[in-house]
């Protein structure tokens, strides 16, 4: 109930203060479970994605948000799931809750980068989202959120009004060894120690995660770099904030160099 009250109150305010454009919303199923995997440029990403959908979105949010009263009230009221990124029993309980959301036919929002990007690029994804999707047999919808970094840059608490925001949804990905591509959910797949073609479990998860990140980069129009995002990068080694180049070619998944995604290619890590 609190979720819908917040949405009714905040939606007209957000549409008044920001120019919100929506592209590809038809890729989000009207019924049934799916994972929404988005890029993460700003804290306010978690406001704009639910804003543009008629269905409820349950997020997996980092546990630190629940430690600060200034953000905890919002995340609790919205029924979000706290995730301890250090792993352990708390992380497993959060993942079990996320699975229940999907098994109940809900939409689950995750940021595969695991944290806000320290620069304007899209960073290497953690494999927890692929594990969830494969285990529950649900599609992953790649989402690109554009413009939120200008509204609320890292370290800024107040959101700047009157900036444009675009939320783009890409075609669904089906994570399964069958390589299904029709956009329809398949039966849940058990990940064995040996994946398809002799791949290990981790290789299967990494392959699908890399494919997902290229799909996110295609809709967010970001440069992709095959390095994990870390908050410490923001202080020194990260590239300055500037728009990333357009789409290009996709190198092999094992490459560690920065590259751009093929436009036709194609949140939390517990087994990276």
Short mmCIF file of the C-alpha atoms (twelve columns), coordinates in Angstrom:
data_MODEL
# 
_entry.id   MODEL 
# 
loop_
_atom_site.group_PDB 
_atom_site.id 
_atom_site.type_symbol 
_atom_site.label_atom_id 
_atom_site.label_alt_id 
_atom_site.label_comp_id 
_atom_site.label_asym_id 
_atom_site.label_seq_id 
_atom_site.Cartn_x 
_atom_site.Cartn_y 
_atom_site.Cartn_z 
_atom_site.pdbx_PDB_model_num 
ATOM 1   C CA . UNK A 1   0.000  0.000   0.000   1 
ATOM 2   C CA . UNK A 2   2.783  2.449   0.911   1 
ATOM 3   C CA . UNK A 3   4.383  1.885   -2.513  1 
ATOM 4   C CA . UNK A 4   1.280  3.017   -4.398  1 
ATOM 5   C CA . UNK A 5   0.711  5.977   -2.081  1 
ATOM 6   C CA . UNK A 6   4.273  7.153   -2.717  1 
ATOM 7   C CA . UNK A 7   3.835  6.672   -6.445  1 
ATOM 8   C CA . UNK A 8   0.546  8.589   -6.582  1 
ATOM 9   C CA . UNK A 9   2.092  11.461  -4.627  1 
ATOM 10  C CA . UNK A 10  5.471  11.610  -6.368  1 
ATOM 11  C CA . UNK A 11  4.536  10.877  -10.006 1 
ATOM 12  C CA . UNK A 12  2.892  14.234  -10.838 1 
ATOM 13  C CA . UNK A 13  5.708  16.086  -9.077  1 
ATOM 14  C CA . UNK A 14  8.391  14.258  -11.059 1 
ATOM 15  C CA . UNK A 15  6.632  14.719  -14.395 1 
ATOM 16  C CA . UNK A 16  6.262  18.418  -13.623 1 
ATOM 17  C CA . UNK A 17  9.876  18.989  -12.598 1 
ATOM 18  C CA . UNK A 18  11.612 16.759  -15.168 1 
ATOM 19  C CA . UNK A 19  11.063 16.045  -18.854 1 
ATOM 20  C CA . UNK A 20  10.709 12.274  -18.821 1 
ATOM 21  C CA . UNK A 21  10.779 10.334  -22.090 1 
ATOM 22  C CA . UNK A 22  10.037 6.617   -22.331 1 
ATOM 23  C CA . UNK A 23  11.186 4.319   -25.135 1 
ATOM 24  C CA . UNK A 24  10.545 0.606   -25.584 1 
ATOM 25  C CA . UNK A 25  8.124  0.160   -22.701 1 
ATOM 26  C CA . UNK A 26  6.330  -2.515  -24.737 1 
ATOM 27  C CA . UNK A 27  9.241  -4.857  -23.945 1 
ATOM 28  C CA . UNK A 28  8.160  -5.001  -20.287 1 
ATOM 29  C CA . UNK A 29  5.541  -7.755  -19.854 1 
ATOM 30  C CA . UNK A 30  2.150  -6.621  -18.598 1 
ATOM 31  C CA . UNK A 31  1.919  -9.740  -16.459 1 
ATOM 32  C CA . UNK A 32  4.341  -12.297 -15.092 1 
ATOM 33  C CA . UNK A 33  7.854  -12.171 -13.657 1 
ATOM 34  C CA . UNK A 34  10.857 -10.397 -15.142 1 
ATOM 35  C CA . UNK A 35  14.137 -8.832  -14.030 1 
ATOM 36  C CA . UNK A 36  14.765 -5.180  -14.918 1 
ATOM 37  C CA . UNK A 37  18.546 -4.772  -15.207 1 
ATOM 38  C CA . UNK A 38  19.577 -1.128  -15.478 1 
ATOM 39  C CA . UNK A 39  22.677 0.997   -15.621 1 
ATOM 40  C CA . UNK A 40  23.317 3.014   -12.466 1 
ATOM 41  C CA . UNK A 41  24.507 6.597   -12.803 1 
ATOM 42  C CA . UNK A 42  22.732 8.282   -9.897  1 
ATOM 43  C CA . UNK A 43  20.878 7.623   -6.655  1 
ATOM 44  C CA . UNK A 44  17.697 8.952   -8.284  1 
ATOM 45  C CA . UNK A 45  17.688 6.121   -10.872 1 
ATOM 46  C CA . UNK A 46  15.599 4.221   -8.332  1 
ATOM 47  C CA . UNK A 47  12.897 6.906   -8.596  1 
ATOM 48  C CA . UNK A 48  12.632 7.235   -12.362 1 
ATOM 49  C CA . UNK A 49  12.441 3.565   -13.345 1 
ATOM 50  C CA . UNK A 50  9.338  2.765   -11.219 1 
ATOM 51  C CA . UNK A 51  7.871  6.114   -12.267 1 
ATOM 52  C CA . UNK A 52  7.485  5.077   -15.914 1 
ATOM 53  C CA . UNK A 53  5.907  1.650   -15.278 1 
ATOM 54  C CA . UNK A 54  2.350  0.818   -14.262 1 
ATOM 55  C CA . UNK A 55  3.514  -2.312  -12.479 1 
ATOM 56  C CA . UNK A 56  5.219  -2.382  -9.103  1 
ATOM 57  C CA . UNK A 57  9.008  -2.680  -9.163  1 
ATOM 58  C CA . UNK A 58  10.778 -4.282  -6.188  1 
ATOM 59  C CA . UNK A 59  14.432 -3.336  -5.951  1 
ATOM 60  C CA . UNK A 60  17.386 -5.135  -4.498  1 
ATOM 61  C CA . UNK A 61  19.054 -2.214  -2.680  1 
ATOM 62  C CA . UNK A 62  22.362 -2.101  -0.867  1 
ATOM 63  C CA . UNK A 63  22.014 -2.617  2.881   1 
ATOM 64  C CA . UNK A 64  23.724 0.708   3.653   1 
ATOM 65  C CA . UNK A 65  20.583 2.560   2.516   1 
ATOM 66  C CA . UNK A 66  18.695 0.915   5.385   1 
ATOM 67  C CA . UNK A 67  21.274 2.087   7.957   1 
ATOM 68  C CA . UNK A 68  20.638 5.795   7.318   1 
ATOM 69  C CA . UNK A 69  17.248 7.050   8.521   1 
ATOM 70  C CA . UNK A 70  17.203 9.640   5.720   1 
ATOM 71  C CA . UNK A 71  16.887 6.863   3.115   1 
ATOM 72  C CA . UNK A 72  15.728 3.882   5.204   1 
ATOM 73  C CA . UNK A 73  12.142 5.136   5.558   1 
ATOM 74  C CA . UNK A 74  11.718 5.337   1.792   1 
ATOM 75  C CA . UNK A 75  13.182 1.927   1.013   1 
ATOM 76  C CA . UNK A 76  11.190 0.230   3.771   1 
ATOM 77  C CA . UNK A 77  7.952  1.945   2.753   1 
ATOM 78  C CA . UNK A 78  8.504  0.859   -0.831  1 
ATOM 79  C CA . UNK A 79  9.133  -2.746  0.234   1 
ATOM 80  C CA . UNK A 80  12.667 -2.882  -1.120  1 
ATOM 81  C CA . UNK A 81  15.053 -5.761  -0.322  1 
ATOM 82  C CA . UNK A 82  18.295 -4.943  1.563   1 
ATOM 83  C CA . UNK A 83  21.356 -6.672  0.120   1 
ATOM 84  C CA . UNK A 84  24.634 -6.965  2.031   1 
ATOM 85  C CA . UNK A 85  27.203 -6.754  -0.751  1 
ATOM 86  C CA . UNK A 86  29.785 -8.478  1.432   1 
ATOM 87  C CA . UNK A 87  27.987 -11.807 0.977   1 
ATOM 88  C CA . UNK A 88  27.158 -14.323 3.695   1 
ATOM 89  C CA . UNK A 89  23.826 -15.367 5.184   1 
ATOM 90  C CA . UNK A 90  22.298 -11.895 4.894   1 
ATOM 91  C CA . UNK A 91  22.971 -11.827 1.143   1 
ATOM 92  C CA . UNK A 92  21.520 -15.297 0.724   1 
ATOM 93  C CA . UNK A 93  18.347 -14.289 2.559   1 
ATOM 94  C CA . UNK A 94  18.016 -11.270 0.265   1 
ATOM 95  C CA . UNK A 95  18.399 -13.470 -2.791  1 
ATOM 96  C CA . UNK A 96  15.820 -15.904 -1.445  1 
ATOM 97  C CA . UNK A 97  13.412 -12.974 -1.025  1 
ATOM 98  C CA . UNK A 98  14.187 -11.803 -4.574  1 
ATOM 99  C CA . UNK A 99  13.362 -15.290 -5.861  1 
ATOM 100 C CA . UNK A 100 10.039 -15.167 -4.034  1 
ATOM 101 C CA . UNK A 101 9.227  -11.875 -5.779  1 
ATOM 102 C CA . UNK A 102 9.884  -13.495 -9.152  1 
ATOM 103 C CA . UNK A 103 8.057  -16.704 -8.305  1 
ATOM 104 C CA . UNK A 104 5.101  -14.550 -7.297  1 
ATOM 105 C CA . UNK A 105 5.046  -12.977 -10.771 1 
ATOM 106 C CA . UNK A 106 6.640  -9.651  -9.819  1 
ATOM 107 C CA . UNK A 107 9.134  -7.277  -11.423 1 
ATOM 108 C CA . UNK A 108 12.566 -7.185  -9.781  1 
ATOM 109 C CA . UNK A 109 14.905 -4.234  -10.340 1 
ATOM 110 C CA . UNK A 110 18.668 -4.802  -10.130 1 
ATOM 111 C CA . UNK A 111 21.782 -2.803  -11.006 1 
ATOM 112 C CA . UNK A 112 24.254 -5.408  -12.341 1 
ATOM 113 C CA . UNK A 113 27.204 -3.031  -11.834 1 
ATOM 114 C CA . UNK A 114 26.618 -3.440  -8.083  1 
ATOM 115 C CA . UNK A 115 27.090 0.262   -7.305  1 
ATOM 116 C CA . UNK A 116 26.757 3.644   -8.947  1 
ATOM 117 C CA . UNK A 117 29.275 4.134   -11.727 1 
ATOM 118 C CA . UNK A 118 32.217 6.375   -10.733 1 
ATOM 119 C CA . UNK A 119 32.156 7.905   -14.236 1 
ATOM 120 C CA . UNK A 120 29.825 8.112   -17.222 1 
ATOM 121 C CA . UNK A 121 30.769 4.679   -18.554 1 
ATOM 122 C CA . UNK A 122 28.994 1.344   -18.081 1 
ATOM 123 C CA . UNK A 123 31.091 -1.086  -16.055 1 
ATOM 124 C CA . UNK A 124 31.431 -4.865  -15.889 1 
ATOM 125 C CA . UNK A 125 28.370 -6.635  -14.506 1 
ATOM 126 C CA . UNK A 126 28.231 -8.975  -11.536 1 
ATOM 127 C CA . UNK A 127 26.724 -12.380 -12.179 1 
ATOM 128 C CA . UNK A 128 23.978 -12.455 -9.528  1 
ATOM 129 C CA . UNK A 129 21.334 -11.232 -11.999 1 
ATOM 130 C CA . UNK A 130 22.090 -14.079 -14.435 1 
ATOM 131 C CA . UNK A 131 21.966 -16.600 -11.599 1 
ATOM 132 C CA . UNK A 132 18.542 -15.308 -10.550 1 
ATOM 133 C CA . UNK A 133 17.144 -15.294 -14.082 1 
ATOM 134 C CA . UNK A 134 18.424 -18.762 -14.940 1 
ATOM 135 C CA . UNK A 135 17.331 -20.231 -11.627 1 
ATOM 136 C CA . UNK A 136 13.823 -18.773 -11.876 1 
ATOM 137 C CA . UNK A 137 13.390 -19.122 -15.637 1 
ATOM 138 C CA . UNK A 138 12.489 -15.463 -16.194 1 
ATOM 139 C CA . UNK A 139 13.481 -12.916 -18.859 1 
ATOM 140 C CA . UNK A 140 15.847 -10.030 -18.208 1 
ATOM 141 C CA . UNK A 141 14.834 -6.639  -19.621 1 
ATOM 142 C CA . UNK A 142 17.888 -4.403  -20.270 1 
ATOM 143 C CA . UNK A 143 17.202 -0.823  -19.200 1 
ATOM 144 C CA . UNK A 144 19.109 2.351   -20.019 1 
ATOM 145 C CA . UNK A 145 18.464 5.378   -17.795 1 
ATOM 146 C CA . UNK A 146 19.882 8.550   -19.331 1 
ATOM 147 C CA . UNK A 147 20.161 12.021  -17.785 1 
ATOM 148 C CA . UNK A 148 19.995 11.249  -14.067 1 
ATOM 149 C CA . UNK A 149 23.674 12.002  -13.486 1 
ATOM 150 C CA . UNK A 150 23.033 15.643  -14.448 1 
ATOM 151 C CA . UNK A 151 20.054 15.745  -12.080 1 
ATOM 152 C CA . UNK A 152 21.889 14.297  -9.089  1 
ATOM 153 C CA . UNK A 153 25.659 13.937  -9.571  1 
ATOM 154 C CA . UNK A 154 27.607 11.719  -7.152  1 
ATOM 155 C CA . UNK A 155 27.832 13.361  -3.732  1 
ATOM 156 C CA . UNK A 156 24.943 15.756  -4.351  1 
ATOM 157 C CA . UNK A 157 21.868 15.360  -2.128  1 
ATOM 158 C CA . UNK A 158 19.504 17.750  -3.914  1 
ATOM 159 C CA . UNK A 159 18.059 16.867  -7.320  1 
ATOM 160 C CA . UNK A 160 18.321 19.579  -9.987  1 
ATOM 161 C CA . UNK A 161 14.976 20.298  -11.675 1 
ATOM 162 C CA . UNK A 162 14.088 20.769  -15.345 1 
ATOM 163 C CA . UNK A 163 16.658 18.357  -16.800 1 
ATOM 164 C CA . UNK A 164 15.567 15.713  -19.349 1 
ATOM 165 C CA . UNK A 165 15.507 12.033  -18.449 1 
ATOM 166 C CA . UNK A 166 15.108 9.134   -20.859 1 
ATOM 167 C CA . UNK A 167 14.288 5.563   -19.802 1 
ATOM 168 C CA . UNK A 168 14.818 3.000   -22.585 1 
ATOM 169 C CA . UNK A 169 13.837 -0.659  -22.440 1 
ATOM 170 C CA . UNK A 170 15.456 -3.211  -24.717 1 
ATOM 171 C CA . UNK A 171 14.166 -6.579  -25.964 1 
ATOM 172 C CA . UNK A 172 14.127 -9.266  -23.270 1 
ATOM 173 C CA . UNK A 173 16.996 -11.712 -22.888 1 
ATOM 174 C CA . UNK A 174 16.333 -15.311 -21.938 1 
ATOM 175 C CA . UNK A 175 19.200 -16.802 -19.959 1 
ATOM 176 C CA . UNK A 176 19.254 -20.511 -20.712 1 
ATOM 177 C CA . UNK A 177 21.586 -23.029 -22.261 1 
ATOM 178 C CA . UNK A 178 18.999 -23.491 -25.000 1 
ATOM 179 C CA . UNK A 179 19.906 -19.997 -26.284 1 
ATOM 180 C CA . UNK A 180 16.204 -19.132 -26.599 1 
ATOM 181 C CA . UNK A 181 15.613 -15.787 -28.271 1 
ATOM 182 C CA . UNK A 182 11.860 -15.498 -28.667 1 
ATOM 183 C CA . UNK A 183 11.419 -13.284 -25.603 1 
ATOM 184 C CA . UNK A 184 9.230  -15.819 -23.784 1 
ATOM 185 C CA . UNK A 185 10.109 -17.305 -20.391 1 
ATOM 186 C CA . UNK A 186 11.352 -20.885 -20.357 1 
ATOM 187 C CA . UNK A 187 11.208 -23.398 -17.549 1 
ATOM 188 C CA . UNK A 188 13.694 -22.809 -14.706 1 
ATOM 189 C CA . UNK A 189 17.170 -24.059 -15.550 1 
ATOM 190 C CA . UNK A 190 19.400 -25.784 -13.047 1 
ATOM 191 C CA . UNK A 191 22.975 -24.557 -13.380 1 
ATOM 192 C CA . UNK A 192 25.217 -27.585 -13.139 1 
ATOM 193 C CA . UNK A 193 28.925 -27.688 -12.413 1 
ATOM 194 C CA . UNK A 194 29.406 -28.197 -16.138 1 
ATOM 195 C CA . UNK A 195 27.443 -25.846 -18.370 1 
ATOM 196 C CA . UNK A 196 26.685 -26.277 -22.036 1 
ATOM 197 C CA . UNK A 197 29.615 -27.182 -24.272 1 
ATOM 198 C CA . UNK A 198 31.757 -28.120 -21.295 1 
ATOM 199 C CA . UNK A 199 31.509 -24.671 -19.704 1 
ATOM 200 C CA . UNK A 200 31.712 -24.378 -15.947 1 
ATOM 201 C CA . UNK A 201 28.870 -22.848 -13.964 1 
ATOM 202 C CA . UNK A 202 30.798 -19.617 -13.601 1 
ATOM 203 C CA . UNK A 203 31.575 -19.458 -17.309 1 
ATOM 204 C CA . UNK A 204 27.872 -19.804 -18.140 1 
ATOM 205 C CA . UNK A 205 26.994 -17.001 -15.706 1 
ATOM 206 C CA . UNK A 206 29.782 -14.770 -16.997 1 
ATOM 207 C CA . UNK A 207 28.804 -15.325 -20.631 1 
ATOM 208 C CA . UNK A 208 25.197 -14.309 -20.001 1 
ATOM 209 C CA . UNK A 209 26.190 -11.386 -17.803 1 
ATOM 210 C CA . UNK A 210 28.510 -10.021 -20.494 1 
ATOM 211 C CA . UNK A 211 25.749 -10.353 -23.070 1 
ATOM 212 C CA . UNK A 212 23.377 -8.488  -20.763 1 
ATOM 213 C CA . UNK A 213 25.846 -5.642  -20.196 1 
ATOM 214 C CA . UNK A 214 26.280 -5.155  -23.942 1 
ATOM 215 C CA . UNK A 215 22.476 -4.998  -24.283 1 
ATOM 216 C CA . UNK A 216 22.288 -2.392  -21.488 1 
ATOM 217 C CA . UNK A 217 25.047 -0.374  -23.160 1 
ATOM 218 C CA . UNK A 218 23.078 -0.432  -26.425 1 
ATOM 219 C CA . UNK A 219 20.016 1.173   -24.808 1 
ATOM 220 C CA . UNK A 220 21.920 3.540   -22.494 1 
ATOM 221 C CA . UNK A 221 24.324 4.618   -25.299 1 
ATOM 222 C CA . UNK A 222 27.233 4.384   -22.869 1 
ATOM 223 C CA . UNK A 223 30.795 3.348   -23.497 1 
ATOM 224 C CA . UNK A 224 31.360 -0.071  -21.927 1 
ATOM 225 C CA . UNK A 225 34.499 -0.882  -19.959 1 
ATOM 226 C CA . UNK A 226 35.204 -4.443  -18.828 1 
ATOM 227 C CA . UNK A 227 36.179 -3.438  -15.287 1 
ATOM 228 C CA . UNK A 228 34.135 -3.565  -12.100 1 
ATOM 229 C CA . UNK A 229 32.843 -0.232  -10.827 1 
ATOM 230 C CA . UNK A 230 34.307 0.768   -7.471  1 
ATOM 231 C CA . UNK A 231 33.525 3.878   -5.477  1 
ATOM 232 C CA . UNK A 232 37.249 4.544   -4.938  1 
ATOM 233 C CA . UNK A 233 37.733 5.167   -8.659  1 
ATOM 234 C CA . UNK A 234 35.739 8.356   -8.413  1 
ATOM 235 C CA . UNK A 235 38.594 9.992   -6.594  1 
ATOM 236 C CA . UNK A 236 41.325 9.562   -9.133  1 
ATOM 237 C CA . UNK A 237 41.644 7.061   -11.926 1 
ATOM 238 C CA . UNK A 238 38.168 7.362   -13.412 1 
ATOM 239 C CA . UNK A 239 37.662 9.176   -16.680 1 
ATOM 240 C CA . UNK A 240 36.139 12.651  -16.448 1 
ATOM 241 C CA . UNK A 241 32.384 12.980  -16.893 1 
ATOM 242 C CA . UNK A 242 31.689 13.244  -20.584 1 
ATOM 243 C CA . UNK A 243 29.209 11.546  -22.904 1 
ATOM 244 C CA . UNK A 244 30.374 8.133   -24.071 1 
ATOM 245 C CA . UNK A 245 30.787 7.378   -27.788 1 
ATOM 246 C CA . UNK A 246 28.074 5.701   -29.793 1 
ATOM 247 C CA . UNK A 247 27.668 1.996   -30.503 1 
ATOM 248 C CA . UNK A 248 30.472 0.009   -32.110 1 
ATOM 249 C CA . UNK A 249 31.881 -3.489  -32.036 1 
ATOM 250 C CA . UNK A 250 31.889 -6.024  -29.254 1 
ATOM 251 C CA . UNK A 251 35.200 -7.736  -28.401 1 
ATOM 252 C CA . UNK A 252 35.528 -11.108 -26.754 1 
ATOM 253 C CA . UNK A 253 34.064 -11.344 -23.231 1 
ATOM 254 C CA . UNK A 254 37.483 -11.932 -21.721 1 
ATOM 255 C CA . UNK A 255 38.893 -8.586  -22.832 1 
ATOM 256 C CA . UNK A 256 39.754 -6.160  -20.044 1 
ATOM 257 C CA . UNK A 257 40.003 -3.092  -22.268 1 
ATOM 258 C CA . UNK A 258 37.355 -0.425  -22.731 1 
ATOM 259 C CA . UNK A 259 35.126 -0.930  -25.748 1 
ATOM 260 C CA . UNK A 260 31.752 -0.026  -27.155 1 
ATOM 261 C CA . UNK A 261 28.795 -2.369  -27.620 1 
ATOM 262 C CA . UNK A 262 27.220 -3.591  -30.806 1 
ATOM 263 C CA . UNK A 263 23.751 -2.056  -30.950 1 
ATOM 264 C CA . UNK A 264 22.353 -5.423  -32.004 1 
ATOM 265 C CA . UNK A 265 24.092 -7.368  -29.202 1 
ATOM 266 C CA . UNK A 266 21.987 -9.443  -27.557 1 
ATOM 267 C CA . UNK A 267 22.956 -5.536  -9.319  1 
ATOM 268 C CA . UNK A 268 24.170 -7.473  -7.224  1 
ATOM 269 C CA . UNK A 269 26.881 -10.083 -7.278  1 
ATOM 270 C CA . UNK A 270 26.798 -13.264 -5.275  1 
ATOM 271 C CA . UNK A 271 29.047 -15.385 -7.455  1 
ATOM 272 C CA . UNK A 272 31.229 -13.174 -9.557  1 
# 
